Amino acid sequence: MEVEFRTVCGGKLKDPQNYPSAMYEGQQVYFCTRACLRAFESDPEQFMAGEIEHPLDEE
């Protein structure tokens, strides 16, 4: 059975090693872009709760 990986913003990933990631509450979480990771790093709890707007740049 193939494991499906998703970004924290809901995107599906085929190869998660190609995406930025961080640890959150003991789990590896993945981000669509570095800008998305930076938004998470600014306040992880608020970002995961959907209280920080997802960045639009693709950096």
NUKOLTOR-142338 format. One line per 8 residues: number of its first residue (from 0); their letters; for each residue x, z, y of N, C-alpha, C. Coordinates in nm, 4 decimals. Layout:
% residues N
NUM> a> X:Z:Y:X:Z:Y:X:Z:Y | ... $
This chain:
% residues 59
0> mevefrtv> 0.0851:0.0000:-0.1190:0.0000:0.0000:0.0000:0.0888:0.0000:0.1242 | 0.0621:-0.0927:0.2141:0.1409:-0.1047:0.3364:0.0934:-0.0026:0.4402 | 0.1892:0.0649:0.5013:0.1571:0.1623:0.6049:0.1395:0.0889:0.7362 | 0.0321:0.1211:0.8080:0.0080:0.0590:0.9375:0.0560:0.1524:1.0480 | 0.1337:0.0995:1.1388:0.1806:0.1755:1.2540:0.1051:0.1299:1.3767 | 0.0804:0.2249:1.4674:0.0110:0.1939:1.5916:0.0860:0.2570:1.7079 | 0.0733:0.1931:1.8239:0.1275:0.2543:1.9442:0.0288:0.3610:1.9909 | 0.0749:0.4511:2.0755:-0.0147:0.5549:2.1260:-0.1269:0.4951:2.2109 $
8> cggklkdp> -0.1069:0.3741:2.2599:-0.2103:0.3093:2.3409:-0.2972:0.2157:2.2570 | -0.2836:0.2215:2.1237:-0.3764:0.1519:2.0358:-0.3322:0.0197:1.9771 | -0.2131:-0.0283:2.0103:-0.1670:-0.1550:1.9555:-0.1157:-0.1404:1.8132 | -0.1316:-0.2450:1.7324:-0.0808:-0.2459:1.5956:0.0632:-0.2958:1.5959 | 0.1463:-0.2341:1.5118:0.2875:-0.2720:1.5026:0.3197:-0.3202:1.3621 | 0.3925:-0.4303:1.3528:0.4400:-0.4766:1.2228:0.5746:-0.4137:1.1902 | 0.6603:-0.3996:1.2893:0.7927:-0.3414:1.2688:0.8186:-0.2371:1.3774 | 0.7859:-0.1111:1.3524:0.7967:-0.0083:1.4552:0.9388:0.0148:1.5063 $
16> qnypsamy> 1.0389:-0.0272:1.4314:1.1773:-0.0088:1.4758:1.2091:-0.0908:1.5996 | 1.1262:-0.1885:1.6310:1.1482:-0.2737:1.7477:1.0830:-0.2190:1.8738 | 1.0254:-0.0999:1.8673:0.9518:-0.0425:1.9798:1.0070:0.0948:2.0156 | 0.9952:0.1332:2.1435:1.0400:0.2672:2.1827:0.9530:0.3732:2.1155 | 1.0138:0.4888:2.0892:0.9393:0.5963:2.0246:0.9894:0.7320:2.0729 | 0.9129:0.8350:2.0403:0.9486:0.9724:2.0745:0.8804:1.0643:1.9739 | 0.9250:1.1872:1.9694:0.8591:1.2875:1.8864:0.7514:1.3556:1.9691 | 0.6350:1.3768:1.9076:0.5259:1.4484:1.9731:0.4559:1.5318:1.8672 $
24> egqqvyfc> 0.4565:1.6612:1.8885:0.3946:1.7555:1.7964:0.4389:1.7315:1.6523 | 0.5693:1.7098:1.6351:0.6274:1.6945:1.5018:0.6101:1.5586:1.4381 | 0.5575:1.4617:1.5114:0.5385:1.3267:1.4578:0.6056:1.2238:1.5472 | 0.6559:1.1186:1.4840:0.7124:1.0063:1.5582:0.5975:0.9230:1.6121 | 0.5948:0.9008:1.7434:0.4916:0.8179:1.8051:0.5587:0.6978:1.8708 | 0.4874:0.5857:1.8746:0.5432:0.4592:1.9227:0.4723:0.4123:2.0481 | 0.5460:0.3351:2.1291:0.4970:0.2872:2.2585:0.5137:0.1363:2.2660 | 0.4240:0.0700:2.3394:0.4277:-0.0762:2.3488:0.5444:-0.1248:2.4340 $
32> traclraf> 0.5840:-0.0469:2.5356:0.6944:-0.0845:2.6245:0.7706:0.0403:2.6668 | 0.8861:0.0214:2.7269:0.9619:0.1355:2.7805:0.8856:0.2027:2.8946 | 0.8122:0.1235:2.9725:0.7323:0.1803:3.0816:0.6271:0.2760:3.0257 | 0.5685:0.2408:2.9144:0.4700:0.3266:2.8483:0.5380:0.4569:2.8026 | 0.6565:0.4467:2.7455:0.7332:0.5652:2.7039:0.7645:0.6532:2.8244 | 0.8064:0.5935:2.9360:0.8382:0.6732:3.0553:0.7154:0.7463:3.1088 | 0.5998:0.6816:3.1038:0.4765:0.7481:3.1474:0.4482:0.8680:3.0574 | 0.4688:0.8529:2.9288:0.4536:0.9630:2.8339:0.5505:1.0758:2.8666 $
40> esdpeqfm> 0.6762:1.0406:2.8924:0.7792:1.1416:2.9191:0.7515:1.2204:3.0470 | 0.6790:1.1615:3.1415:0.6497:1.2322:3.2660:0.5589:1.3527:3.2421 | 0.4690:1.3434:3.1436:0.3813:1.4552:3.1068:0.3141:1.4208:2.9732 | 0.3809:1.4523:2.8624:0.3300:1.4121:2.7306:0.1856:1.4537:2.7021 | 0.1485:1.5756:2.7355:0.0129:1.6214:2.7038:-0.0927:1.5429:2.7807 | -0.0691:1.5227:2.9093:-0.1657:1.4459:2.9894:-0.1721:1.3000:2.9442 | -0.0565:1.2422:2.9109:-0.0543:1.1039:2.8654:-0.1348:1.0895:2.7362 | -0.1116:1.1774:2.6394:-0.1806:1.1698:2.5109:-0.3304:1.1980:2.5257 $
48> ageiehpl> -0.3677:1.2739:2.6263:-0.5090:1.3027:2.6514:-0.5780:1.1899:2.7283 | -0.5010:1.0869:2.7667:-0.5578:0.9746:2.8401:-0.5759:1.0010:2.9882 | -0.5084:1.1035:3.0384:-0.5234:1.1405:3.1788:-0.4207:1.0737:3.2704 | -0.3252:1.0029:3.2116:-0.2270:0.9268:3.2890:-0.2538:0.7790:3.2616 | -0.2675:0.7027:3.3681:-0.2966:0.5602:3.3542:-0.1830:0.4872:3.2844 | -0.2190:0.3981:3.1946:-0.1191:0.3192:3.1208:-0.0507:0.2242:3.2186 | 0.0840:0.2222:3.2187:0.1549:0.1311:3.3103:0.1311:-0.0149:3.2724 | 0.1305:-0.1009:3.3723:0.1052:-0.2425:3.3484:0.2318:-0.3260:3.3380 $
56> dee> 0.3467:-0.2715:3.3843:0.4691:-0.3518:3.3747:0.5185:-0.3536:3.2304 | 0.5926:-0.4592:3.1979:0.6366:-0.4843:3.0615:0.7766:-0.4376:3.0299 | 0.8433:-0.3772:3.1218:0.9834:-0.3402:3.1102:1.0294:-0.3112:2.9714 $
